[in-house]
C-alpha cells in the first residue's frame, strides 16, 4: 500500500522526497500544457475523431470538466507567450499565476511579468500586479440592493425555473476562457461555460437560468397560445413545446426533413446547391451526426452545426449526389479541407475571407 510505505519513512527521507516530487509535478504540468497547446494548434484532436479540443480532453484524456477547462485555458494563454511554459516547469509560477497574468499579458512583456511574480504566493502576486497596474479609485456610489431573490424574480419576471428558496440551486463559477486567450490563439472554438443542468431521479433533469425581459415576454406569449394545454405554472411543458417546434423548424430548413416526399427523386444538381430531399437523405443516412471516422475507427459524436461536405471536391470533379455527400462537423470539415488541399492554402483562403468580412464591416460602419 502506498500510504503504508510513505508513513514508514523517516523525516530525513520524507521531506526531501516531497520537495523533489513537487518540482517534478511542476515540470509535468508544464509538459502537459505544452502538449495540449501543440495538439490544439495542429488540430490533432480532429484527426483522432473529436469535434473540439474540449471534447478531446474529456473523452480521450479522461479529464473532468473543470480540469479540462483549466488546463486548456492555461495552455492557450501560454501558447501565445511560450516563456510561461518554462517558468511553470522550473517552479517560478503556478498554473493559477498564469490566469492572474492573462489580462496583463496584453499590455506588458511576459518576461517582465514573470520576473515580478516569480515564487510569490497568489495573494502576493495579486498585490504586485495591483501596484504595477494601478487603477484609479472607484467613484463614490450608494445604492440600495434588495436581498429578496424570490420577490425580485417574481416581480420583474426575469427568472424562470426554480423559485424554491428552501432548496436553491447554486450557480457554478464561470468556466469560459479569458477573452485574451482566444484573441491570442486564432480561431479556436471558445471553451464552453458550464450550464446549470442537474441530473435528477427518474430520468429527470433540473434547469435553472435567467432571461431578459424580451425573452420573458416571448415565454408569456407562448404560454398564452398554448391555452389549456399546459397548467399556468408549468414552465417545463411550455419549454418542451417550444423546443419541439424549434427542432422541427430547424430540421426542415437546414436538413430538408419533414418536407413533402412527393415529386421525382432528387437529381444531380449543378454547383453547390443542395435540394431539400437530397439533404434529408444524407442526414438520415448519417444519423444526424458527423460522419468522420479516424484511422483507429473512432467516429466523431458531434451533432452540432453540421455541414454538408463533398467527399470529392467540386473543384476536383466531384458531383453533388448522395454518394459524394456526407455530414461533417465544422472541425472535421476544416480538417478534411486542410488534408485535401493543404493547410497553408486553406489558411490563406480563411485569412482572405476574414479580411474581406472586416473590410465590409468597416465600410458598413462608415
DOPA-101775 format. One record per residue (C-alpha): residue in three letters; x, y, z. Coordinates in nm, 2 decimals. Each point is the difference from the previous one (the first is absolute). Layout:
BEGIN
node resn = ALA | u = X | v = Y | w = Z
...
! end
This chain:
BEGIN
node resn = UNK | u = 0.00 | v = 0.00 | w = 0.00
node resn = UNK | u = 0.13 | v = 0.34 | w = -0.09
node resn = UNK | u = -0.10 | v = 0.18 | w = 0.32
node resn = UNK | u = 0.15 | v = -0.28 | w = 0.21
node resn = UNK | u = 0.33 | v = 0.04 | w = -0.18
node resn = UNK | u = 0.00 | v = 0.38 | w = 0.03
node resn = UNK | u = -0.10 | v = 0.00 | w = 0.37
node resn = UNK | u = 0.29 | v = -0.22 | w = 0.08
node resn = UNK | u = 0.26 | v = 0.24 | w = -0.13
node resn = UNK | u = 0.21 | v = 0.22 | w = 0.23
node resn = UNK | u = -0.01 | v = 0.38 | w = -0.01
node resn = UNK | u = 0.35 | v = 0.01 | w = -0.16
node resn = UNK | u = -0.14 | v = -0.19 | w = -0.30
node resn = UNK | u = -0.36 | v = 0.12 | w = 0.00
node resn = UNK | u = 0.07 | v = 0.38 | w = -0.03
node resn = UNK | u = 0.26 | v = -0.01 | w = -0.28
node resn = UNK | u = -0.21 | v = -0.25 | w = -0.20
node resn = UNK | u = -0.30 | v = 0.23 | w = 0.03
node resn = UNK | u = 0.20 | v = 0.30 | w = -0.13
node resn = UNK | u = 0.13 | v = -0.21 | w = -0.29
node resn = UNK | u = -0.35 | v = -0.12 | w = -0.08
node resn = UNK | u = -0.14 | v = 0.35 | w = 0.00
node resn = UNK | u = 0.27 | v = 0.11 | w = -0.24
node resn = UNK | u = -0.07 | v = -0.29 | w = -0.23
node resn = UNK | u = -0.38 | v = 0.08 | w = 0.03
node resn = UNK | u = 0.07 | v = 0.36 | w = -0.13
node resn = UNK | u = 0.20 | v = -0.13 | w = -0.29
node resn = UNK | u = -0.26 | v = -0.27 | w = -0.08
node resn = UNK | u = -0.29 | v = 0.26 | w = -0.01
node resn = UNK | u = 0.21 | v = 0.22 | w = -0.23
node resn = UNK | u = 0.07 | v = -0.30 | w = -0.23
node resn = UNK | u = -0.37 | v = -0.08 | w = -0.01
node resn = UNK | u = -0.10 | v = 0.36 | w = -0.08
node resn = UNK | u = 0.26 | v = 0.03 | w = -0.27
node resn = UNK | u = -0.13 | v = -0.31 | w = -0.17
node resn = UNK | u = -0.36 | v = 0.11 | w = 0.03
node resn = UNK | u = 0.09 | v = 0.33 | w = -0.17
node resn = UNK | u = 0.17 | v = -0.19 | w = -0.29
node resn = UNK | u = -0.29 | v = -0.24 | w = -0.04
node resn = UNK | u = -0.24 | v = 0.29 | w = 0.00
node resn = UNK | u = 0.21 | v = 0.21 | w = -0.24
node resn = UNK | u = 0.05 | v = -0.29 | w = -0.25
node resn = UNK | u = -0.37 | v = -0.11 | w = 0.05
node resn = UNK | u = 0.11 | v = -0.36 | w = 0.07
node resn = UNK | u = -0.32 | v = -0.06 | w = 0.19
node resn = UNK | u = -0.19 | v = 0.01 | w = -0.33
node resn = UNK | u = 0.23 | v = -0.27 | w = -0.15
node resn = UNK | u = -0.09 | v = -0.25 | w = 0.28
node resn = UNK | u = -0.37 | v = 0.07 | w = -0.02
node resn = UNK | u = -0.10 | v = 0.28 | w = 0.23
node resn = UNK | u = -0.18 | v = 0.32 | w = -0.10
node resn = UNK | u = 0.18 | v = 0.23 | w = 0.25
node resn = UNK | u = 0.30 | v = 0.01 | w = 0.23
node resn = UNK | u = -0.23 | v = 0.01 | w = 0.29
node resn = UNK | u = -0.17 | v = -0.33 | w = -0.09
node resn = UNK | u = 0.34 | v = -0.15 | w = -0.06
node resn = UNK | u = 0.11 | v = 0.10 | w = 0.35
node resn = UNK | u = -0.32 | v = -0.15 | w = 0.15
node resn = UNK | u = -0.02 | v = -0.33 | w = -0.19
node resn = UNK | u = 0.34 | v = -0.08 | w = -0.13
node resn = UNK | u = 0.20 | v = 0.13 | w = 0.30
node resn = UNK | u = -0.26 | v = -0.08 | w = 0.26
node resn = UNK | u = 0.01 | v = 0.35 | w = 0.17
node resn = UNK | u = -0.29 | v = 0.14 | w = 0.20
node resn = UNK | u = -0.18 | v = 0.31 | w = -0.14
node resn = UNK | u = 0.18 | v = 0.23 | w = 0.25
node resn = UNK | u = 0.34 | v = -0.16 | w = -0.07
node resn = UNK | u = -0.05 | v = 0.02 | w = -0.38
node resn = UNK | u = -0.10 | v = 0.37 | w = 0.02
node resn = UNK | u = 0.28 | v = 0.10 | w = 0.22
node resn = UNK | u = 0.28 | v = -0.18 | w = -0.19
node resn = UNK | u = -0.13 | v = 0.09 | w = -0.34
node resn = UNK | u = -0.04 | v = 0.37 | w = 0.10
node resn = UNK | u = 0.35 | v = 0.01 | w = 0.15
node resn = UNK | u = 0.15 | v = -0.18 | w = -0.30
node resn = UNK | u = -0.15 | v = 0.25 | w = -0.24
node resn = UNK | u = 0.12 | v = 0.30 | w = 0.20
node resn = UNK | u = 0.35 | v = -0.15 | w = 0.02
node resn = UNK | u = 0.00 | v = -0.09 | w = -0.37
node resn = UNK | u = 0.00 | v = 0.38 | w = -0.08
node resn = UNK | u = 0.28 | v = 0.05 | w = 0.26
node resn = UNK | u = 0.23 | v = -0.31 | w = 0.00
node resn = UNK | u = 0.21 | v = 0.13 | w = 0.28
node resn = UNK | u = -0.28 | v = -0.10 | w = 0.24
node resn = UNK | u = 0.06 | v = -0.36 | w = -0.07
node resn = UNK | u = 0.36 | v = 0.02 | w = 0.11
node resn = UNK | u = -0.10 | v = 0.21 | w = 0.31
node resn = UNK | u = -0.26 | v = -0.26 | w = 0.09
node resn = UNK | u = 0.24 | v = -0.29 | w = -0.05
node resn = UNK | u = 0.27 | v = 0.14 | w = 0.23
node resn = UNK | u = -0.25 | v = 0.11 | w = 0.27
node resn = UNK | u = 0.02 | v = 0.37 | w = -0.03
node resn = UNK | u = -0.37 | v = 0.03 | w = -0.06
node resn = UNK | u = -0.30 | v = -0.23 | w = 0.04
node resn = UNK | u = -0.30 | v = -0.06 | w = -0.23
node resn = UNK | u = -0.21 | v = 0.23 | w = 0.20
node resn = UNK | u = 0.26 | v = 0.27 | w = -0.05
node resn = UNK | u = -0.04 | v = -0.04 | w = -0.38
node resn = UNK | u = -0.37 | v = 0.09 | w = 0.05
node resn = UNK | u = 0.10 | v = 0.30 | w = 0.21
node resn = UNK | u = 0.23 | v = 0.12 | w = -0.28
node resn = UNK | u = -0.23 | v = -0.06 | w = -0.29
node resn = UNK | u = -0.16 | v = 0.34 | w = -0.01
node resn = UNK | u = 0.33 | v = 0.19 | w = 0.05
node resn = UNK | u = 0.19 | v = -0.19 | w = -0.27
node resn = UNK | u = -0.18 | v = 0.21 | w = -0.26
node resn = UNK | u = 0.17 | v = 0.32 | w = 0.13
node resn = UNK | u = 0.33 | v = -0.11 | w = 0.15
node resn = UNK | u = 0.29 | v = -0.24 | w = -0.10
node resn = UNK | u = -0.03 | v = -0.36 | w = 0.13
node resn = UNK | u = 0.36 | v = 0.00 | w = 0.13
node resn = UNK | u = -0.06 | v = 0.31 | w = 0.21
node resn = UNK | u = -0.32 | v = -0.14 | w = 0.15
node resn = UNK | u = 0.16 | v = -0.34 | w = 0.07
node resn = UNK | u = 0.29 | v = 0.17 | w = 0.17
node resn = UNK | u = -0.23 | v = 0.21 | w = 0.22
node resn = UNK | u = -0.22 | v = -0.29 | w = 0.12
node resn = UNK | u = 0.26 | v = -0.28 | w = 0.01
node resn = UNK | u = -0.03 | v = -0.21 | w = 0.32
node resn = UNK | u = -0.27 | v = 0.22 | w = 0.14
node resn = UNK | u = -0.32 | v = -0.13 | w = 0.16
node resn = UNK | u = -0.33 | v = 0.07 | w = -0.16
node resn = UNK | u = -0.07 | v = 0.29 | w = 0.23
node resn = UNK | u = 0.35 | v = 0.14 | w = -0.04
node resn = UNK | u = -0.03 | v = -0.02 | w = -0.38
node resn = UNK | u = -0.33 | v = 0.17 | w = 0.01
node resn = UNK | u = 0.14 | v = 0.28 | w = 0.21
node resn = UNK | u = 0.30 | v = 0.04 | w = -0.23
node resn = UNK | u = -0.22 | v = 0.02 | w = -0.31
node resn = UNK | u = -0.23 | v = 0.25 | w = 0.17
node resn = UNK | u = 0.30 | v = 0.22 | w = 0.07
node resn = UNK | u = 0.14 | v = -0.05 | w = -0.35
node resn = UNK | u = -0.33 | v = 0.07 | w = -0.17
node resn = UNK | u = -0.15 | v = 0.25 | w = 0.24
node resn = UNK | u = -0.35 | v = 0.11 | w = -0.08
node resn = UNK | u = -0.18 | v = 0.32 | w = 0.10
node resn = UNK | u = -0.22 | v = -0.03 | w = 0.31
node resn = UNK | u = -0.36 | v = -0.09 | w = -0.06
node resn = UNK | u = -0.25 | v = 0.29 | w = 0.00
node resn = UNK | u = -0.22 | v = 0.03 | w = 0.30
node resn = UNK | u = -0.33 | v = -0.16 | w = -0.06
node resn = UNK | u = -0.28 | v = -0.09 | w = 0.24
node resn = UNK | u = -0.30 | v = -0.21 | w = -0.10
node resn = UNK | u = -0.25 | v = -0.23 | w = 0.17
node resn = UNK | u = 0.03 | v = -0.37 | w = -0.08
node resn = UNK | u = -0.29 | v = -0.24 | w = 0.08
node resn = UNK | u = 0.08 | v = -0.34 | w = 0.13
node resn = UNK | u = -0.34 | v = -0.15 | w = -0.05
node resn = UNK | u = 0.08 | v = -0.21 | w = -0.31
node resn = UNK | u = -0.34 | v = -0.16 | w = -0.01
node resn = UNK | u = -0.18 | v = 0.34 | w = -0.01
node resn = UNK | u = 0.24 | v = 0.14 | w = -0.25
node resn = UNK | u = -0.04 | v = -0.30 | w = -0.23
node resn = UNK | u = -0.37 | v = 0.00 | w = 0.01
node resn = UNK | u = -0.04 | v = 0.38 | w = -0.03
node resn = UNK | u = 0.21 | v = 0.05 | w = -0.31
node resn = UNK | u = -0.06 | v = -0.34 | w = -0.15
node resn = UNK | u = 0.37 | v = -0.04 | w = -0.08
node resn = UNK | u = 0.05 | v = -0.34 | w = 0.14
node resn = UNK | u = -0.18 | v = -0.31 | w = -0.11
node resn = UNK | u = 0.04 | v = -0.35 | w = 0.15
node resn = UNK | u = 0.08 | v = -0.06 | w = 0.37
node resn = UNK | u = -0.15 | v = 0.25 | w = 0.25
node resn = UNK | u = 0.02 | v = -0.22 | w = 0.31
node resn = UNK | u = 0.22 | v = 0.19 | w = 0.24
node resn = UNK | u = 0.01 | v = -0.30 | w = 0.24
node resn = UNK | u = 0.18 | v = -0.20 | w = -0.27
node resn = UNK | u = 0.20 | v = 0.25 | w = -0.21
node resn = UNK | u = 0.22 | v = -0.12 | w = -0.28
node resn = UNK | u = 0.33 | v = 0.17 | w = 0.01
node resn = UNK | u = 0.16 | v = 0.14 | w = -0.31
node resn = UNK | u = 0.35 | v = -0.15 | w = -0.06
node resn = UNK | u = 0.29 | v = 0.23 | w = -0.07
node resn = UNK | u = 0.04 | v = 0.10 | w = -0.36
node resn = UNK | u = 0.21 | v = -0.23 | w = -0.21
node resn = UNK | u = 0.07 | v = 0.20 | w = -0.32
node resn = UNK | u = 0.35 | v = 0.09 | w = -0.11
node resn = UNK | u = 0.12 | v = 0.35 | w = 0.05
node resn = UNK | u = -0.06 | v = 0.22 | w = -0.30
node resn = UNK | u = 0.37 | v = 0.05 | w = -0.07
node resn = UNK | u = 0.07 | v = -0.37 | w = -0.02
node resn = UNK | u = -0.24 | v = -0.02 | w = -0.30
node resn = UNK | u = 0.14 | v = 0.32 | w = -0.16
node resn = UNK | u = 0.36 | v = -0.13 | w = 0.02
node resn = UNK | u = -0.06 | v = -0.34 | w = -0.14
node resn = UNK | u = -0.19 | v = 0.06 | w = -0.31
node resn = UNK | u = -0.34 | v = -0.16 | w = -0.10
node resn = UNK | u = -0.02 | v = -0.27 | w = 0.27
node resn = UNK | u = -0.34 | v = -0.09 | w = 0.13
node resn = UNK | u = -0.10 | v = 0.18 | w = 0.32
node resn = UNK | u = 0.01 | v = -0.22 | w = 0.31
node resn = UNK | u = -0.35 | v = -0.08 | w = 0.12
node resn = UNK | u = -0.14 | v = 0.17 | w = 0.30
node resn = UNK | u = -0.14 | v = -0.25 | w = 0.24
node resn = UNK | u = -0.38 | v = 0.01 | w = -0.01
node resn = UNK | u = -0.22 | v = -0.06 | w = 0.30
node resn = UNK | u = -0.14 | v = -0.35 | w = -0.09
node resn = UNK | u = -0.04 | v = -0.24 | w = 0.29
node resn = UNK | u = -0.10 | v = -0.37 | w = -0.05
node resn = UNK | u = -0.29 | v = -0.11 | w = 0.22
node resn = UNK | u = -0.17 | v = -0.33 | w = 0.07
node resn = UNK | u = -0.24 | v = -0.18 | w = -0.24
node resn = UNK | u = 0.17 | v = 0.13 | w = -0.32
node resn = UNK | u = -0.06 | v = 0.37 | w = 0.09
node resn = UNK | u = 0.23 | v = 0.30 | w = -0.02
node resn = UNK | u = -0.02 | v = 0.33 | w = 0.19
node resn = UNK | u = 0.07 | v = 0.32 | w = -0.19
node resn = UNK | u = 0.05 | v = 0.35 | w = 0.14
node resn = UNK | u = 0.07 | v = 0.30 | w = -0.22
node resn = UNK | u = -0.06 | v = 0.38 | w = -0.02
node resn = UNK | u = -0.15 | v = 0.17 | w = -0.30
node resn = UNK | u = -0.05 | v = 0.37 | w = -0.10
node resn = UNK | u = -0.34 | v = 0.18 | w = -0.01
node resn = UNK | u = -0.06 | v = -0.06 | w = -0.37
node resn = UNK | u = 0.06 | v = -0.37 | w = 0.03
node resn = UNK | u = -0.24 | v = -0.02 | w = 0.29
node resn = UNK | u = -0.26 | v = 0.18 | w = -0.21
node resn = UNK | u = 0.04 | v = -0.27 | w = -0.27
node resn = UNK | u = -0.05 | v = -0.26 | w = 0.27
node resn = UNK | u = -0.32 | v = 0.16 | w = 0.12
node resn = UNK | u = -0.13 | v = 0.02 | w = -0.37
node resn = UNK | u = 0.09 | v = -0.37 | w = -0.05
node resn = UNK | u = -0.18 | v = -0.10 | w = 0.32
node resn = UNK | u = -0.31 | v = 0.20 | w = -0.10
node resn = UNK | u = -0.01 | v = -0.16 | w = -0.34
node resn = UNK | u = 0.02 | v = -0.35 | w = 0.15
node resn = UNK | u = -0.31 | v = 0.09 | w = 0.20
node resn = UNK | u = -0.14 | v = -0.30 | w = 0.20
node resn = UNK | u = 0.26 | v = -0.24 | w = -0.14
node resn = UNK | u = 0.23 | v = 0.09 | w = 0.29
node resn = UNK | u = -0.06 | v = 0.10 | w = 0.36
node resn = UNK | u = 0.06 | v = 0.37 | w = 0.09
node resn = UNK | u = 0.32 | v = -0.07 | w = 0.19
node resn = UNK | u = 0.14 | v = -0.29 | w = -0.22
node resn = UNK | u = 0.31 | v = 0.17 | w = -0.13
node resn = UNK | u = 0.15 | v = -0.34 | w = -0.11
node resn = UNK | u = -0.29 | v = -0.09 | w = -0.22
node resn = UNK | u = 0.01 | v = 0.34 | w = -0.18
node resn = UNK | u = 0.38 | v = -0.05 | w = -0.05
node resn = UNK | u = -0.06 | v = -0.35 | w = -0.14
node resn = UNK | u = -0.26 | v = 0.13 | w = -0.25
node resn = UNK | u = 0.24 | v = 0.28 | w = -0.11
node resn = UNK | u = 0.29 | v = -0.23 | w = -0.04
node resn = UNK | u = -0.20 | v = -0.25 | w = -0.21
node resn = UNK | u = -0.11 | v = 0.28 | w = -0.23
node resn = UNK | u = 0.35 | v = 0.14 | w = -0.03
node resn = UNK | u = 0.16 | v = -0.34 | w = -0.07
node resn = UNK | u = -0.26 | v = -0.08 | w = -0.27
node resn = UNK | u = 0.04 | v = 0.35 | w = -0.16
node resn = UNK | u = 0.38 | v = -0.03 | w = -0.01
node resn = UNK | u = 0.00 | v = -0.36 | w = -0.12
node resn = UNK | u = -0.22 | v = 0.11 | w = -0.29
node resn = UNK | u = 0.20 | v = 0.31 | w = -0.09
node resn = UNK | u = 0.35 | v = -0.13 | w = 0.04
node resn = UNK | u = -0.04 | v = -0.37 | w = -0.08
node resn = UNK | u = -0.31 | v = -0.03 | w = -0.21
node resn = UNK | u = -0.19 | v = -0.22 | w = 0.25
node resn = UNK | u = -0.38 | v = 0.01 | w = 0.04
node resn = UNK | u = -0.04 | v = 0.12 | w = -0.36
node resn = UNK | u = -0.23 | v = -0.15 | w = -0.26
node resn = UNK | u = 0.13 | v = -0.32 | w = -0.15
node resn = UNK | u = -0.20 | v = 0.04 | w = -0.32
node resn = UNK | u = 0.16 | v = 0.06 | w = -0.33
node resn = UNK | u = 0.30 | v = -0.16 | w = -0.18
node resn = UNK | u = 0.30 | v = -0.13 | w = 0.18
node resn = UNK | u = 0.28 | v = 0.26 | w = 0.06
node resn = UNK | u = 0.21 | v = 0.04 | w = -0.31
node resn = UNK | u = 0.37 | v = 0.11 | w = -0.02
node resn = UNK | u = -0.01 | v = 0.38 | w = 0.02
node resn = UNK | u = 0.28 | v = 0.21 | w = -0.13
node resn = UNK | u = 0.22 | v = 0.21 | w = 0.23
node resn = UNK | u = -0.04 | v = 0.00 | w = 0.38
node resn = UNK | u = -0.38 | v = 0.02 | w = 0.02
node resn = UNK | u = -0.14 | v = -0.29 | w = 0.20
node resn = UNK | u = -0.38 | v = -0.07 | w = -0.04
node resn = UNK | u = -0.19 | v = -0.07 | w = 0.31
node resn = UNK | u = -0.07 | v = -0.36 | w = -0.08
node resn = UNK | u = 0.37 | v = -0.06 | w = -0.07
node resn = UNK | u = 0.10 | v = 0.15 | w = 0.34
node resn = UNK | u = -0.27 | v = -0.21 | w = 0.17
node resn = UNK | u = 0.13 | v = -0.32 | w = -0.14
node resn = UNK | u = 0.36 | v = 0.07 | w = 0.10
node resn = UNK | u = -0.10 | v = 0.12 | w = 0.34
node resn = UNK | u = -0.20 | v = -0.32 | w = 0.07
node resn = UNK | u = 0.27 | v = -0.22 | w = -0.14
node resn = UNK | u = 0.27 | v = 0.15 | w = 0.22
node resn = UNK | u = -0.23 | v = -0.01 | w = 0.31
node resn = UNK | u = 0.01 | v = 0.37 | w = 0.05
node resn = UNK | u = 0.36 | v = 0.00 | w = 0.12
node resn = UNK | u = 0.35 | v = 0.07 | w = -0.14
node resn = UNK | u = 0.10 | v = -0.29 | w = -0.23
node resn = UNK | u = 0.38 | v = 0.04 | w = 0.05
node resn = UNK | u = 0.17 | v = -0.32 | w = 0.11
node resn = UNK | u = 0.36 | v = 0.00 | w = 0.11
node resn = UNK | u = 0.26 | v = -0.25 | w = -0.11
node resn = UNK | u = -0.05 | v = -0.18 | w = 0.33
node resn = UNK | u = -0.37 | v = -0.03 | w = -0.06
node resn = UNK | u = -0.12 | v = 0.27 | w = 0.23
node resn = UNK | u = -0.30 | v = 0.18 | w = -0.14
node resn = UNK | u = -0.07 | v = 0.36 | w = 0.10
node resn = UNK | u = -0.30 | v = 0.04 | w = 0.22
node resn = UNK | u = -0.07 | v = 0.37 | w = -0.08
node resn = UNK | u = -0.36 | v = 0.09 | w = -0.10
node resn = UNK | u = 0.04 | v = 0.38 | w = 0.02
node resn = UNK | u = 0.03 | v = 0.24 | w = -0.29
node resn = UNK | u = 0.03 | v = -0.29 | w = -0.26
node resn = UNK | u = 0.10 | v = 0.09 | w = -0.35
node resn = UNK | u = -0.04 | v = -0.19 | w = -0.33
node resn = UNK | u = 0.34 | v = -0.09 | w = -0.15
node resn = UNK | u = 0.09 | v = -0.12 | w = -0.35
node resn = UNK | u = 0.23 | v = -0.31 | w = 0.05
node resn = UNK | u = 0.16 | v = 0.07 | w = -0.34
node resn = UNK | u = 0.01 | v = 0.39 | w = -0.02
node resn = UNK | u = -0.19 | v = 0.16 | w = -0.28
node resn = UNK | u = 0.33 | v = 0.16 | w = -0.12
node resn = UNK | u = 0.14 | v = -0.35 | w = -0.05
node resn = UNK | u = -0.30 | v = -0.13 | w = -0.19
node resn = UNK | u = -0.22 | v = -0.11 | w = 0.28
node resn = UNK | u = -0.38 | v = -0.02 | w = -0.05
node resn = UNK | u = -0.28 | v = 0.12 | w = 0.22
node resn = UNK | u = -0.17 | v = -0.33 | w = 0.07
node resn = UNK | u = -0.08 | v = -0.23 | w = 0.30
node resn = UNK | u = 0.31 | v = -0.21 | w = -0.05
node resn = UNK | u = 0.23 | v = 0.30 | w = 0.00
node resn = UNK | u = -0.15 | v = 0.19 | w = 0.29
node resn = UNK | u = 0.04 | v = -0.05 | w = 0.37
node resn = UNK | u = -0.07 | v = 0.19 | w = 0.33
node resn = UNK | u = 0.31 | v = 0.15 | w = 0.17
node resn = UNK | u = 0.03 | v = 0.22 | w = 0.31
node resn = UNK | u = 0.18 | v = 0.33 | w = -0.06
node resn = UNK | u = 0.33 | v = -0.14 | w = 0.15
node resn = UNK | u = 0.01 | v = -0.30 | w = -0.23
node resn = UNK | u = -0.12 | v = 0.20 | w = -0.30
node resn = UNK | u = 0.30 | v = 0.22 | w = 0.05
node resn = UNK | u = 0.23 | v = -0.30 | w = 0.07
node resn = UNK | u = -0.10 | v = -0.17 | w = -0.32
node resn = UNK | u = 0.05 | v = 0.32 | w = -0.20
node resn = UNK | u = 0.34 | v = 0.04 | w = 0.15
node resn = UNK | u = 0.09 | v = -0.36 | w = -0.08
node resn = UNK | u = -0.13 | v = 0.01 | w = -0.36
node resn = UNK | u = 0.12 | v = 0.35 | w = -0.10
node resn = UNK | u = 0.27 | v = 0.07 | w = 0.24
node resn = UNK | u = -0.01 | v = 0.20 | w = 0.33
node resn = UNK | u = 0.21 | v = 0.29 | w = -0.14
node resn = UNK | u = -0.24 | v = 0.04 | w = -0.29
node resn = UNK | u = -0.31 | v = -0.02 | w = 0.22
node resn = UNK | u = 0.15 | v = 0.24 | w = 0.26
node resn = UNK | u = 0.06 | v = 0.25 | w = -0.27
node resn = UNK | u = -0.36 | v = -0.03 | w = -0.12
node resn = UNK | u = -0.13 | v = 0.04 | w = 0.35
node resn = UNK | u = 0.21 | v = 0.31 | w = 0.06
node resn = UNK | u = -0.12 | v = 0.15 | w = -0.32
node resn = UNK | u = -0.36 | v = -0.07 | w = 0.10
node resn = UNK | u = 0.06 | v = 0.16 | w = 0.34
node resn = UNK | u = 0.16 | v = 0.31 | w = -0.15
node resn = UNK | u = -0.29 | v = 0.03 | w = -0.25
node resn = UNK | u = -0.26 | v = -0.02 | w = 0.28
node resn = UNK | u = 0.19 | v = 0.25 | w = 0.21
node resn = UNK | u = 0.02 | v = 0.25 | w = -0.29
node resn = UNK | u = -0.38 | v = -0.04 | w = -0.07
node resn = UNK | u = -0.06 | v = 0.07 | w = 0.37
node resn = UNK | u = 0.21 | v = 0.31 | w = -0.01
node resn = UNK | u = -0.17 | v = 0.12 | w = -0.31
node resn = UNK | u = -0.34 | v = -0.07 | w = 0.15
node resn = UNK | u = 0.09 | v = 0.19 | w = 0.31
node resn = UNK | u = 0.12 | v = 0.29 | w = -0.21
! end
